[in-house]
Amino acid sequence: MTGFVGQSGNPLSRMTAASLQDLGYKVDPAAAEPYKLPNHLELAESGLLMAGAAHEGEGVVLPKIPIVLPEDSLA
């Protein structure tokens, strides 16, 4: 499962369904779609892979990972 929806083929795998069950949702793992890991060589040959540098400038990188949350975040 990724944090975004790709172009096509976004199956809800058994692993994803189980992770939602861990969060308290009622799920039917038997209803999950079949999923297999992508063949990265085929993806690269078809031009669907991007270099890591293609995502530079997107998002925010924290210079220091906070260890303690601010008090107002615990509400």
CHARMM internal coordinates of N, CA and C (Angstrom, degrees):
IC EDIT
DIST 1 N 1 CA 1.4516
DIST 1 CA 1 C 1.5255
ANGL 1 N 1 CA 1 C 107.84
DIST 1 C 2 N 1.3123
ANGL 1 CA 1 C 2 N 115.43
DIHE 1 N 1 CA 1 C 2 N 136.81
DIST 2 N 2 CA 1.4551
ANGL 1 C 2 N 2 CA 120.45
DIHE 1 CA 1 C 2 N 2 CA 178.73
DIST 2 CA 2 C 1.5207
ANGL 2 N 2 CA 2 C 109.25
DIHE 1 C 2 N 2 CA 2 C -113.85
DIST 2 C 3 N 1.3100
ANGL 2 CA 2 C 3 N 115.63
DIHE 2 N 2 CA 2 C 3 N 169.47
DIST 3 N 3 CA 1.4594
ANGL 2 C 3 N 3 CA 121.01
DIHE 2 CA 2 C 3 N 3 CA 179.11
DIST 3 CA 3 C 1.5104
ANGL 3 N 3 CA 3 C 113.49
DIHE 2 C 3 N 3 CA 3 C -81.79
DIST 3 C 4 N 1.3194
ANGL 3 CA 3 C 4 N 117.27
DIHE 3 N 3 CA 3 C 4 N 5.69
DIST 4 N 4 CA 1.4580
ANGL 3 C 4 N 4 CA 120.92
DIHE 3 CA 3 C 4 N 4 CA -179.10
DIST 4 CA 4 C 1.5204
ANGL 4 N 4 CA 4 C 108.68
DIHE 3 C 4 N 4 CA 4 C -145.86
DIST 4 C 5 N 1.3142
ANGL 4 CA 4 C 5 N 116.25
DIHE 4 N 4 CA 4 C 5 N 161.99
DIST 5 N 5 CA 1.4598
ANGL 4 C 5 N 5 CA 121.07
DIHE 4 CA 4 C 5 N 5 CA 177.80
DIST 5 CA 5 C 1.5162
ANGL 5 N 5 CA 5 C 108.16
DIHE 4 C 5 N 5 CA 5 C -93.47
DIST 5 C 6 N 1.3240
ANGL 5 CA 5 C 6 N 116.49
DIHE 5 N 5 CA 5 C 6 N 124.34
DIST 6 N 6 CA 1.4489
ANGL 5 C 6 N 6 CA 121.51
DIHE 5 CA 5 C 6 N 6 CA -179.36
DIST 6 CA 6 C 1.5179
ANGL 6 N 6 CA 6 C 111.72
DIHE 5 C 6 N 6 CA 6 C -79.25
DIST 6 C 7 N 1.3143
ANGL 6 CA 6 C 7 N 115.94
DIHE 6 N 6 CA 6 C 7 N -174.05
DIST 7 N 7 CA 1.4592
ANGL 6 C 7 N 7 CA 121.70
DIHE 6 CA 6 C 7 N 7 CA -176.49
DIST 7 CA 7 C 1.5217
ANGL 7 N 7 CA 7 C 112.01
DIHE 6 C 7 N 7 CA 7 C -61.99
DIST 7 C 8 N 1.3046
ANGL 7 CA 7 C 8 N 117.76
DIHE 7 N 7 CA 7 C 8 N -50.63
DIST 8 N 8 CA 1.4600
ANGL 7 C 8 N 8 CA 120.01
DIHE 7 CA 7 C 8 N 8 CA -179.82
DIST 8 CA 8 C 1.5171
ANGL 8 N 8 CA 8 C 108.60
DIHE 7 C 8 N 8 CA 8 C -155.96
DIST 8 C 9 N 1.3073
ANGL 8 CA 8 C 9 N 115.33
DIHE 8 N 8 CA 8 C 9 N 164.56
DIST 9 N 9 CA 1.4653
ANGL 8 C 9 N 9 CA 118.84
DIHE 8 CA 8 C 9 N 9 CA 178.57
DIST 9 CA 9 C 1.5160
ANGL 9 N 9 CA 9 C 111.74
DIHE 8 C 9 N 9 CA 9 C 68.27
DIST 9 C 10 N 1.3086
ANGL 9 CA 9 C 10 N 117.54
DIHE 9 N 9 CA 9 C 10 N 71.82
DIST 10 N 10 CA 1.4673
ANGL 9 C 10 N 10 CA 121.89
DIHE 9 CA 9 C 10 N 10 CA 178.85
DIST 10 CA 10 C 1.5270
ANGL 10 N 10 CA 10 C 109.25
DIHE 9 C 10 N 10 CA 10 C -116.59
DIST 10 C 11 N 1.3419
ANGL 10 CA 10 C 11 N 116.79
DIHE 10 N 10 CA 10 C 11 N 70.85
DIST 11 N 11 CA 1.4562
ANGL 10 C 11 N 11 CA 119.13
DIHE 10 CA 10 C 11 N 11 CA -175.98
DIST 11 CA 11 C 1.5268
ANGL 11 N 11 CA 11 C 111.95
DIHE 10 C 11 N 11 CA 11 C -69.96
DIST 11 C 12 N 1.3231
ANGL 11 CA 11 C 12 N 115.27
DIHE 11 N 11 CA 11 C 12 N 148.91
DIST 12 N 12 CA 1.4601
ANGL 11 C 12 N 12 CA 121.03
DIHE 11 CA 11 C 12 N 12 CA 172.45
DIST 12 CA 12 C 1.5215
ANGL 12 N 12 CA 12 C 104.89
DIHE 11 C 12 N 12 CA 12 C -96.36
DIST 12 C 13 N 1.3201
ANGL 12 CA 12 C 13 N 116.36
DIHE 12 N 12 CA 12 C 13 N 99.66
DIST 13 N 13 CA 1.4553
ANGL 12 C 13 N 13 CA 121.37
DIHE 12 CA 12 C 13 N 13 CA -173.40
DIST 13 CA 13 C 1.5251
ANGL 13 N 13 CA 13 C 111.60
DIHE 12 C 13 N 13 CA 13 C -77.20
DIST 13 C 14 N 1.3099
ANGL 13 CA 13 C 14 N 115.45
DIHE 13 N 13 CA 13 C 14 N 168.41
DIST 14 N 14 CA 1.4660
ANGL 13 C 14 N 14 CA 121.87
DIHE 13 CA 13 C 14 N 14 CA 177.42
DIST 14 CA 14 C 1.5338
ANGL 14 N 14 CA 14 C 110.09
DIHE 13 C 14 N 14 CA 14 C -60.36
DIST 14 C 15 N 1.3254
ANGL 14 CA 14 C 15 N 116.52
DIHE 14 N 14 CA 14 C 15 N -36.72
DIST 15 N 15 CA 1.4662
ANGL 14 C 15 N 15 CA 120.76
DIHE 14 CA 14 C 15 N 15 CA 179.40
DIST 15 CA 15 C 1.5294
ANGL 15 N 15 CA 15 C 110.40
DIHE 14 C 15 N 15 CA 15 C -65.23
DIST 15 C 16 N 1.3227
ANGL 15 CA 15 C 16 N 117.05
DIHE 15 N 15 CA 15 C 16 N -42.56
DIST 16 N 16 CA 1.4578
ANGL 15 C 16 N 16 CA 120.90
DIHE 15 CA 15 C 16 N 16 CA 178.84
DIST 16 CA 16 C 1.5206
ANGL 16 N 16 CA 16 C 110.69
DIHE 15 C 16 N 16 CA 16 C -65.24
DIST 16 C 17 N 1.3422
ANGL 16 CA 16 C 17 N 116.62
DIHE 16 N 16 CA 16 C 17 N -44.00
DIST 17 N 17 CA 1.4652
ANGL 16 C 17 N 17 CA 120.29
DIHE 16 CA 16 C 17 N 17 CA 178.66
DIST 17 CA 17 C 1.5247
ANGL 17 N 17 CA 17 C 110.27
DIHE 16 C 17 N 17 CA 17 C -60.44
DIST 17 C 18 N 1.3304
ANGL 17 CA 17 C 18 N 117.15
DIHE 17 N 17 CA 17 C 18 N -42.14
DIST 18 N 18 CA 1.4659
ANGL 17 C 18 N 18 CA 120.70
DIHE 17 CA 17 C 18 N 18 CA 179.49
DIST 18 CA 18 C 1.5259
ANGL 18 N 18 CA 18 C 111.32
DIHE 17 C 18 N 18 CA 18 C -65.11
DIST 18 C 19 N 1.3425
ANGL 18 CA 18 C 19 N 116.95
DIHE 18 N 18 CA 18 C 19 N -35.83
DIST 19 N 19 CA 1.4705
ANGL 18 C 19 N 19 CA 118.85
DIHE 18 CA 18 C 19 N 19 CA 179.13
DIST 19 CA 19 C 1.5275
ANGL 19 N 19 CA 19 C 110.58
DIHE 18 C 19 N 19 CA 19 C -67.54
DIST 19 C 20 N 1.3459
ANGL 19 CA 19 C 20 N 116.87
DIHE 19 N 19 CA 19 C 20 N -34.76
DIST 20 N 20 CA 1.4607
ANGL 19 C 20 N 20 CA 119.84
DIHE 19 CA 19 C 20 N 20 CA 176.14
DIST 20 CA 20 C 1.5254
ANGL 20 N 20 CA 20 C 110.80
DIHE 19 C 20 N 20 CA 20 C -68.81
DIST 20 C 21 N 1.3290
ANGL 20 CA 20 C 21 N 116.58
DIHE 20 N 20 CA 20 C 21 N -34.39
DIST 21 N 21 CA 1.4644
ANGL 20 C 21 N 21 CA 120.58
DIHE 20 CA 20 C 21 N 21 CA 176.21
DIST 21 CA 21 C 1.5303
ANGL 21 N 21 CA 21 C 109.71
DIHE 20 C 21 N 21 CA 21 C -64.61
DIST 21 C 22 N 1.3232
ANGL 21 CA 21 C 22 N 117.09
DIHE 21 N 21 CA 21 C 22 N -38.50
DIST 22 N 22 CA 1.4714
ANGL 21 C 22 N 22 CA 121.15
DIHE 21 CA 21 C 22 N 22 CA 176.89
DIST 22 CA 22 C 1.5217
ANGL 22 N 22 CA 22 C 111.52
DIHE 21 C 22 N 22 CA 22 C -60.02
DIST 22 C 23 N 1.3254
ANGL 22 CA 22 C 23 N 116.39
DIHE 22 N 22 CA 22 C 23 N -28.86
DIST 23 N 23 CA 1.4665
ANGL 22 C 23 N 23 CA 120.79
DIHE 22 CA 22 C 23 N 23 CA 179.77
DIST 23 CA 23 C 1.5313
ANGL 23 N 23 CA 23 C 112.49
DIHE 22 C 23 N 23 CA 23 C -85.06
DIST 23 C 24 N 1.3343
ANGL 23 CA 23 C 24 N 117.03
DIHE 23 N 23 CA 23 C 24 N -0.62
DIST 24 N 24 CA 1.4475
ANGL 23 C 24 N 24 CA 120.19
DIHE 23 CA 23 C 24 N 24 CA 175.71
DIST 24 CA 24 C 1.5215
ANGL 24 N 24 CA 24 C 115.91
DIHE 23 C 24 N 24 CA 24 C 106.10
DIST 24 C 25 N 1.3252
ANGL 24 CA 24 C 25 N 117.61
DIHE 24 N 24 CA 24 C 25 N -1.52
DIST 25 N 25 CA 1.4620
ANGL 24 C 25 N 25 CA 120.25
DIHE 24 CA 24 C 25 N 25 CA 178.35
DIST 25 CA 25 C 1.5261
ANGL 25 N 25 CA 25 C 109.46
DIHE 24 C 25 N 25 CA 25 C -77.98
DIST 25 C 26 N 1.3457
ANGL 25 CA 25 C 26 N 116.77
DIHE 25 N 25 CA 25 C 26 N 149.98
DIST 26 N 26 CA 1.4564
ANGL 25 C 26 N 26 CA 121.26
DIHE 25 CA 25 C 26 N 26 CA 173.34
DIST 26 CA 26 C 1.5266
ANGL 26 N 26 CA 26 C 106.73
DIHE 25 C 26 N 26 CA 26 C -86.19
DIST 26 C 27 N 1.3184
ANGL 26 CA 26 C 27 N 116.70
DIHE 26 N 26 CA 26 C 27 N 122.59
DIST 27 N 27 CA 1.4591
ANGL 26 C 27 N 27 CA 121.03
DIHE 26 CA 26 C 27 N 27 CA -178.49
DIST 27 CA 27 C 1.5271
ANGL 27 N 27 CA 27 C 109.96
DIHE 26 C 27 N 27 CA 27 C -132.85
DIST 27 C 28 N 1.3019
ANGL 27 CA 27 C 28 N 115.85
DIHE 27 N 27 CA 27 C 28 N 160.48
DIST 28 N 28 CA 1.4593
ANGL 27 C 28 N 28 CA 122.95
DIHE 27 CA 27 C 28 N 28 CA 173.73
DIST 28 CA 28 C 1.5282
ANGL 28 N 28 CA 28 C 106.92
DIHE 27 C 28 N 28 CA 28 C -115.85
DIST 28 C 29 N 1.3402
ANGL 28 CA 28 C 29 N 117.62
DIHE 28 N 28 CA 28 C 29 N 95.60
DIST 29 N 29 CA 1.4733
ANGL 28 C 29 N 29 CA 119.90
DIHE 28 CA 28 C 29 N 29 CA -177.46
DIST 29 CA 29 C 1.5270
ANGL 29 N 29 CA 29 C 113.06
DIHE 28 C 29 N 29 CA 29 C -58.28
DIST 29 C 30 N 1.3268
ANGL 29 CA 29 C 30 N 117.50
DIHE 29 N 29 CA 29 C 30 N -26.02
DIST 30 N 30 CA 1.4627
ANGL 29 C 30 N 30 CA 120.14
DIHE 29 CA 29 C 30 N 30 CA 179.85
DIST 30 CA 30 C 1.5266
ANGL 30 N 30 CA 30 C 111.58
DIHE 29 C 30 N 30 CA 30 C -69.04
DIST 30 C 31 N 1.3344
ANGL 30 CA 30 C 31 N 117.35
DIHE 30 N 30 CA 30 C 31 N -19.26
DIST 31 N 31 CA 1.4580
ANGL 30 C 31 N 31 CA 120.95
DIHE 30 CA 30 C 31 N 31 CA -179.91
DIST 31 CA 31 C 1.5314
ANGL 31 N 31 CA 31 C 112.60
DIHE 30 C 31 N 31 CA 31 C -87.68
DIST 31 C 32 N 1.3303
ANGL 31 CA 31 C 32 N 116.71
DIHE 31 N 31 CA 31 C 32 N -1.56
DIST 32 N 32 CA 1.4689
ANGL 31 C 32 N 32 CA 120.21
DIHE 31 CA 31 C 32 N 32 CA -179.56
DIST 32 CA 32 C 1.5269
ANGL 32 N 32 CA 32 C 109.91
DIHE 31 C 32 N 32 CA 32 C -65.09
DIST 32 C 33 N 1.3223
ANGL 32 CA 32 C 33 N 114.57
DIHE 32 N 32 CA 32 C 33 N 152.58
DIST 33 N 33 CA 1.4639
ANGL 32 C 33 N 33 CA 120.33
DIHE 32 CA 32 C 33 N 33 CA -179.54
DIST 33 CA 33 C 1.5250
ANGL 33 N 33 CA 33 C 110.54
DIHE 32 C 33 N 33 CA 33 C -82.96
DIST 33 C 34 N 1.3310
ANGL 33 CA 33 C 34 N 117.90
DIHE 33 N 33 CA 33 C 34 N 150.23
DIST 34 N 34 CA 1.4652
ANGL 33 C 34 N 34 CA 119.61
DIHE 33 CA 33 C 34 N 34 CA 176.65
DIST 34 CA 34 C 1.5240
ANGL 34 N 34 CA 34 C 109.84
DIHE 33 C 34 N 34 CA 34 C -65.29
DIST 34 C 35 N 1.2967
ANGL 34 CA 34 C 35 N 115.89
DIHE 34 N 34 CA 34 C 35 N 145.48
DIST 35 N 35 CA 1.4555
ANGL 34 C 35 N 35 CA 120.91
DIHE 34 CA 34 C 35 N 35 CA -178.42
DIST 35 CA 35 C 1.5144
ANGL 35 N 35 CA 35 C 109.29
DIHE 34 C 35 N 35 CA 35 C -144.99
DIST 35 C 36 N 1.3191
ANGL 35 CA 35 C 36 N 115.85
DIHE 35 N 35 CA 35 C 36 N 139.61
DIST 36 N 36 CA 1.4639
ANGL 35 C 36 N 36 CA 120.34
DIHE 35 CA 35 C 36 N 36 CA 172.74
DIST 36 CA 36 C 1.5241
ANGL 36 N 36 CA 36 C 107.34
DIHE 35 C 36 N 36 CA 36 C -133.69
DIST 36 C 37 N 1.2985
ANGL 36 CA 36 C 37 N 116.02
DIHE 36 N 36 CA 36 C 37 N 150.66
DIST 37 N 37 CA 1.4563
ANGL 36 C 37 N 37 CA 120.55
DIHE 36 CA 36 C 37 N 37 CA -179.97
DIST 37 CA 37 C 1.5224
ANGL 37 N 37 CA 37 C 110.00
DIHE 36 C 37 N 37 CA 37 C -62.29
DIST 37 C 38 N 1.3326
ANGL 37 CA 37 C 38 N 116.97
DIHE 37 N 37 CA 37 C 38 N 142.03
DIST 38 N 38 CA 1.4629
ANGL 37 C 38 N 38 CA 118.94
DIHE 37 CA 37 C 38 N 38 CA -179.49
DIST 38 CA 38 C 1.5227
ANGL 38 N 38 CA 38 C 111.66
DIHE 37 C 38 N 38 CA 38 C -70.43
DIST 38 C 39 N 1.3072
ANGL 38 CA 38 C 39 N 115.90
DIHE 38 N 38 CA 38 C 39 N 152.02
DIST 39 N 39 CA 1.4490
ANGL 38 C 39 N 39 CA 122.29
DIHE 38 CA 38 C 39 N 39 CA 175.18
DIST 39 CA 39 C 1.5256
ANGL 39 N 39 CA 39 C 106.60
DIHE 38 C 39 N 39 CA 39 C -87.65
DIST 39 C 40 N 1.3353
ANGL 39 CA 39 C 40 N 116.67
DIHE 39 N 39 CA 39 C 40 N 106.76
DIST 40 N 40 CA 1.4626
ANGL 39 C 40 N 40 CA 120.45
DIHE 39 CA 39 C 40 N 40 CA -173.52
DIST 40 CA 40 C 1.5216
ANGL 40 N 40 CA 40 C 113.16
DIHE 39 C 40 N 40 CA 40 C -65.71
DIST 40 C 41 N 1.3174
ANGL 40 CA 40 C 41 N 117.50
DIHE 40 N 40 CA 40 C 41 N -29.75
DIST 41 N 41 CA 1.4598
ANGL 40 C 41 N 41 CA 120.17
DIHE 40 CA 40 C 41 N 41 CA 177.49
DIST 41 CA 41 C 1.5297
ANGL 41 N 41 CA 41 C 109.98
DIHE 40 C 41 N 41 CA 41 C -65.31
DIST 41 C 42 N 1.3393
ANGL 41 CA 41 C 42 N 116.26
DIHE 41 N 41 CA 41 C 42 N -43.49
DIST 42 N 42 CA 1.4655
ANGL 41 C 42 N 42 CA 119.40
DIHE 41 CA 41 C 42 N 42 CA 178.79
DIST 42 CA 42 C 1.5293
ANGL 42 N 42 CA 42 C 111.01
DIHE 41 C 42 N 42 CA 42 C -65.28
DIST 42 C 43 N 1.3397
ANGL 42 CA 42 C 43 N 117.07
DIHE 42 N 42 CA 42 C 43 N -39.33
DIST 43 N 43 CA 1.4636
ANGL 42 C 43 N 43 CA 120.38
DIHE 42 CA 42 C 43 N 43 CA 178.17
DIST 43 CA 43 C 1.5288
ANGL 43 N 43 CA 43 C 110.95
DIHE 42 C 43 N 43 CA 43 C -63.24
DIST 43 C 44 N 1.3315
ANGL 43 CA 43 C 44 N 117.04
DIHE 43 N 43 CA 43 C 44 N -42.82
DIST 44 N 44 CA 1.4630
ANGL 43 C 44 N 44 CA 120.98
DIHE 43 CA 43 C 44 N 44 CA -179.94
DIST 44 CA 44 C 1.5278
ANGL 44 N 44 CA 44 C 110.71
DIHE 43 C 44 N 44 CA 44 C -64.84
DIST 44 C 45 N 1.3245
ANGL 44 CA 44 C 45 N 115.74
DIHE 44 N 44 CA 44 C 45 N -42.62
DIST 45 N 45 CA 1.4718
ANGL 44 C 45 N 45 CA 119.06
DIHE 44 CA 44 C 45 N 45 CA 179.93
DIST 45 CA 45 C 1.5248
ANGL 45 N 45 CA 45 C 112.19
DIHE 44 C 45 N 45 CA 45 C -65.30
DIST 45 C 46 N 1.3342
ANGL 45 CA 45 C 46 N 116.97
DIHE 45 N 45 CA 45 C 46 N -30.48
DIST 46 N 46 CA 1.4641
ANGL 45 C 46 N 46 CA 119.91
DIHE 45 CA 45 C 46 N 46 CA 179.75
DIST 46 CA 46 C 1.5288
ANGL 46 N 46 CA 46 C 112.41
DIHE 45 C 46 N 46 CA 46 C -85.71
DIST 46 C 47 N 1.3375
ANGL 46 CA 46 C 47 N 116.77
DIHE 46 N 46 CA 46 C 47 N -3.48
DIST 47 N 47 CA 1.4637
ANGL 46 C 47 N 47 CA 120.62
DIHE 46 CA 46 C 47 N 47 CA 177.84
DIST 47 CA 47 C 1.5135
ANGL 47 N 47 CA 47 C 114.57
DIHE 46 C 47 N 47 CA 47 C 82.24
DIST 47 C 48 N 1.3354
ANGL 47 CA 47 C 48 N 118.44
DIHE 47 N 47 CA 47 C 48 N 16.39
DIST 48 N 48 CA 1.4534
ANGL 47 C 48 N 48 CA 121.13
DIHE 47 CA 47 C 48 N 48 CA -178.20
DIST 48 CA 48 C 1.5306
ANGL 48 N 48 CA 48 C 113.93
DIHE 47 C 48 N 48 CA 48 C -89.85
DIST 48 C 49 N 1.3264
ANGL 48 CA 48 C 49 N 117.98
DIHE 48 N 48 CA 48 C 49 N -6.22
DIST 49 N 49 CA 1.4689
ANGL 48 C 49 N 49 CA 120.19
DIHE 48 CA 48 C 49 N 49 CA 177.95
DIST 49 CA 49 C 1.5215
ANGL 49 N 49 CA 49 C 109.86
DIHE 48 C 49 N 49 CA 49 C -97.80
DIST 49 C 50 N 1.3305
ANGL 49 CA 49 C 50 N 116.27
DIHE 49 N 49 CA 49 C 50 N 144.45
DIST 50 N 50 CA 1.4636
ANGL 49 C 50 N 50 CA 121.32
DIHE 49 CA 49 C 50 N 50 CA 177.03
DIST 50 CA 50 C 1.5197
ANGL 50 N 50 CA 50 C 109.08
DIHE 49 C 50 N 50 CA 50 C -116.30
DIST 50 C 51 N 1.2982
ANGL 50 CA 50 C 51 N 115.40
DIHE 50 N 50 CA 50 C 51 N 150.29
DIST 51 N 51 CA 1.4565
ANGL 50 C 51 N 51 CA 119.67
DIHE 50 CA 50 C 51 N 51 CA 174.49
DIST 51 CA 51 C 1.5184
ANGL 51 N 51 CA 51 C 109.46
DIHE 50 C 51 N 51 CA 51 C -67.29
DIST 51 C 52 N 1.3234
ANGL 51 CA 51 C 52 N 117.32
DIHE 51 N 51 CA 51 C 52 N 151.43
DIST 52 N 52 CA 1.4610
ANGL 51 C 52 N 52 CA 121.28
DIHE 51 CA 51 C 52 N 52 CA -179.70
DIST 52 CA 52 C 1.5166
ANGL 52 N 52 CA 52 C 112.41
DIHE 51 C 52 N 52 CA 52 C -56.45
DIST 52 C 53 N 1.3206
ANGL 52 CA 52 C 53 N 117.42
DIHE 52 N 52 CA 52 C 53 N -32.04
DIST 53 N 53 CA 1.4634
ANGL 52 C 53 N 53 CA 121.29
DIHE 52 CA 52 C 53 N 53 CA -179.03
DIST 53 CA 53 C 1.5240
ANGL 53 N 53 CA 53 C 111.97
DIHE 52 C 53 N 53 CA 53 C -68.00
DIST 53 C 54 N 1.3373
ANGL 53 CA 53 C 54 N 117.48
DIHE 53 N 53 CA 53 C 54 N -16.28
DIST 54 N 54 CA 1.4615
ANGL 53 C 54 N 54 CA 120.18
DIHE 53 CA 53 C 54 N 54 CA -179.02
DIST 54 CA 54 C 1.5288
ANGL 54 N 54 CA 54 C 111.53
DIHE 53 C 54 N 54 CA 54 C -66.16
DIST 54 C 55 N 1.3265
ANGL 54 CA 54 C 55 N 117.06
DIHE 54 N 54 CA 54 C 55 N -19.84
DIST 55 N 55 CA 1.4650
ANGL 54 C 55 N 55 CA 120.81
DIHE 54 CA 54 C 55 N 55 CA -178.66
DIST 55 CA 55 C 1.5263
ANGL 55 N 55 CA 55 C 112.74
DIHE 54 C 55 N 55 CA 55 C -99.85
DIST 55 C 56 N 1.3073
ANGL 55 CA 55 C 56 N 117.41
DIHE 55 N 55 CA 55 C 56 N 5.24
DIST 56 N 56 CA 1.4704
ANGL 55 C 56 N 56 CA 119.57
DIHE 55 CA 55 C 56 N 56 CA 178.71
DIST 56 CA 56 C 1.5189
ANGL 56 N 56 CA 56 C 109.92
DIHE 55 C 56 N 56 CA 56 C -61.05
DIST 56 C 57 N 1.3019
ANGL 56 CA 56 C 57 N 116.73
DIHE 56 N 56 CA 56 C 57 N 141.55
DIST 57 N 57 CA 1.4508
ANGL 56 C 57 N 57 CA 121.10
DIHE 56 CA 56 C 57 N 57 CA 179.09
DIST 57 CA 57 C 1.5188
ANGL 57 N 57 CA 57 C 113.12
DIHE 56 C 57 N 57 CA 57 C 88.74
DIST 57 C 58 N 1.3332
ANGL 57 CA 57 C 58 N 117.16
DIHE 57 N 57 CA 57 C 58 N -4.26
DIST 58 N 58 CA 1.4591
ANGL 57 C 58 N 58 CA 120.45
DIHE 57 CA 57 C 58 N 58 CA 177.85
DIST 58 CA 58 C 1.5256
ANGL 58 N 58 CA 58 C 108.49
DIHE 57 C 58 N 58 CA 58 C -98.92
DIST 58 C 59 N 1.3112
ANGL 58 CA 58 C 59 N 116.59
DIHE 58 N 58 CA 58 C 59 N 136.08
DIST 59 N 59 CA 1.4550
ANGL 58 C 59 N 59 CA 120.42
DIHE 58 CA 58 C 59 N 59 CA 175.91
DIST 59 CA 59 C 1.5123
ANGL 59 N 59 CA 59 C 112.39
DIHE 58 C 59 N 59 CA 59 C 79.13
DIST 59 C 60 N 1.3194
ANGL 59 CA 59 C 60 N 114.41
DIHE 59 N 59 CA 59 C 60 N -170.58
DIST 60 N 60 CA 1.4548
ANGL 59 C 60 N 60 CA 121.65
DIHE 59 CA 59 C 60 N 60 CA -177.49
DIST 60 CA 60 C 1.5208
ANGL 60 N 60 CA 60 C 108.26
DIHE 59 C 60 N 60 CA 60 C -129.56
DIST 60 C 61 N 1.3024
ANGL 60 CA 60 C 61 N 116.78
DIHE 60 N 60 CA 60 C 61 N 133.99
DIST 61 N 61 CA 1.4521
ANGL 60 C 61 N 61 CA 121.77
DIHE 60 CA 60 C 61 N 61 CA 174.87
DIST 61 CA 61 C 1.5223
ANGL 61 N 61 CA 61 C 107.38
DIHE 60 C 61 N 61 CA 61 C -107.24
DIST 61 C 62 N 1.3299
ANGL 61 CA 61 C 62 N 115.91
DIHE 61 N 61 CA 61 C 62 N 122.93
DIST 62 N 62 CA 1.4569
ANGL 61 C 62 N 62 CA 119.73
DIHE 61 CA 61 C 62 N 62 CA 179.57
DIST 62 CA 62 C 1.5237
ANGL 62 N 62 CA 62 C 109.48
DIHE 61 C 62 N 62 CA 62 C -76.17
DIST 62 C 63 N 1.3245
ANGL 62 CA 62 C 63 N 117.78
DIHE 62 N 62 CA 62 C 63 N 130.26
DIST 63 N 63 CA 1.4583
ANGL 62 C 63 N 63 CA 119.39
DIHE 62 CA 62 C 63 N 63 CA 178.80
DIST 63 CA 63 C 1.5253
ANGL 63 N 63 CA 63 C 111.65
DIHE 62 C 63 N 63 CA 63 C -69.46
DIST 63 C 64 N 1.3359
ANGL 63 CA 63 C 64 N 116.27
DIHE 63 N 63 CA 63 C 64 N -26.21
DIST 64 N 64 CA 1.4620
ANGL 63 C 64 N 64 CA 121.02
DIHE 63 CA 63 C 64 N 64 CA 179.61
DIST 64 CA 64 C 1.5261
ANGL 64 N 64 CA 64 C 107.13
DIHE 63 C 64 N 64 CA 64 C -139.65
DIST 64 C 65 N 1.3114
ANGL 64 CA 64 C 65 N 115.89
DIHE 64 N 64 CA 64 C 65 N 127.77
DIST 65 N 65 CA 1.4608
ANGL 64 C 65 N 65 CA 119.22
DIHE 64 CA 64 C 65 N 65 CA -179.92
DIST 65 CA 65 C 1.5276
ANGL 65 N 65 CA 65 C 107.94
DIHE 64 C 65 N 65 CA 65 C -80.14
DIST 65 C 66 N 1.3478
ANGL 65 CA 65 C 66 N 117.23
DIHE 65 N 65 CA 65 C 66 N 122.98
DIST 66 N 66 CA 1.4680
ANGL 65 C 66 N 66 CA 118.92
DIHE 65 CA 65 C 66 N 66 CA -178.51
DIST 66 CA 66 C 1.5262
ANGL 66 N 66 CA 66 C 111.15
DIHE 65 C 66 N 66 CA 66 C -68.38
DIST 66 C 67 N 1.3221
ANGL 66 CA 66 C 67 N 115.67
DIHE 66 N 66 CA 66 C 67 N 137.39
DIST 67 N 67 CA 1.4615
ANGL 66 C 67 N 67 CA 120.83
DIHE 66 CA 66 C 67 N 67 CA 178.85
DIST 67 CA 67 C 1.5326
ANGL 67 N 67 CA 67 C 109.76
DIHE 66 C 67 N 67 CA 67 C -95.73
DIST 67 C 68 N 1.3260
ANGL 67 CA 67 C 68 N 116.62
DIHE 67 N 67 CA 67 C 68 N -35.44
DIST 68 N 68 CA 1.4482
ANGL 67 C 68 N 68 CA 121.98
DIHE 67 CA 67 C 68 N 68 CA -179.14
DIST 68 CA 68 C 1.5232
ANGL 68 N 68 CA 68 C 108.13
DIHE 67 C 68 N 68 CA 68 C -115.14
DIST 68 C 69 N 1.3229
ANGL 68 CA 68 C 69 N 115.91
DIHE 68 N 68 CA 68 C 69 N 130.01
DIST 69 N 69 CA 1.4631
ANGL 68 C 69 N 69 CA 119.74
DIHE 68 CA 68 C 69 N 69 CA 179.00
DIST 69 CA 69 C 1.5159
ANGL 69 N 69 CA 69 C 110.50
DIHE 68 C 69 N 69 CA 69 C -74.95
DIST 69 C 70 N 1.3253
ANGL 69 CA 69 C 70 N 117.65
DIHE 69 N 69 CA 69 C 70 N 148.10
DIST 70 N 70 CA 1.4567
ANGL 69 C 70 N 70 CA 120.64
DIHE 69 CA 69 C 70 N 70 CA 175.64
DIST 70 CA 70 C 1.5308
ANGL 70 N 70 CA 70 C 110.06
DIHE 69 C 70 N 70 CA 70 C -62.85
DIST 70 C 71 N 1.3177
ANGL 70 CA 70 C 71 N 117.77
DIHE 70 N 70 CA 70 C 71 N 149.93
DIST 71 N 71 CA 1.4591
ANGL 70 C 71 N 71 CA 122.42
DIHE 70 CA 70 C 71 N 71 CA -177.93
DIST 71 CA 71 C 1.5279
ANGL 71 N 71 CA 71 C 112.25
DIHE 70 C 71 N 71 CA 71 C -56.33
DIST 71 C 72 N 1.3460
ANGL 71 CA 71 C 72 N 117.45
DIHE 71 N 71 CA 71 C 72 N -39.68
DIST 72 N 72 CA 1.4612
ANGL 71 C 72 N 72 CA 119.36
DIHE 71 CA 71 C 72 N 72 CA -176.87
DIST 72 CA 72 C 1.5277
ANGL 72 N 72 CA 72 C 113.10
DIHE 71 C 72 N 72 CA 72 C -70.82
DIST 72 C 73 N 1.3236
ANGL 72 CA 72 C 73 N 119.36
DIHE 72 N 72 CA 72 C 73 N -9.91
DIST 73 N 73 CA 1.4638
ANGL 72 C 73 N 73 CA 121.35
DIHE 72 CA 72 C 73 N 73 CA 178.82
DIST 73 CA 73 C 1.5273
ANGL 73 N 73 CA 73 C 111.51
DIHE 72 C 73 N 73 CA 73 C -85.82
DIST 73 C 74 N 1.3265
ANGL 73 CA 73 C 74 N 117.47
DIHE 73 N 73 CA 73 C 74 N -8.68
DIST 74 N 74 CA 1.4536
ANGL 73 C 74 N 74 CA 120.68
DIHE 73 CA 73 C 74 N 74 CA -176.25
DIST 74 CA 74 C 1.5200
ANGL 74 N 74 CA 74 C 112.59
DIHE 73 C 74 N 74 CA 74 C -94.79
DIST 74 C 75 N 1.3241
ANGL 74 CA 74 C 75 N 117.96
DIHE 74 N 74 CA 74 C 75 N 11.25
DIST 75 N 75 CA 1.4608
ANGL 74 C 75 N 75 CA 120.83
DIHE 74 CA 74 C 75 N 75 CA -177.20
DIST 75 CA 75 C 1.4915
ANGL 75 N 75 CA 75 C 113.27
DIHE 74 C 75 N 75 CA 75 C -72.79
END
COOR INIT
IC SEED 1 N 1 CA 1 C
IC BUILD
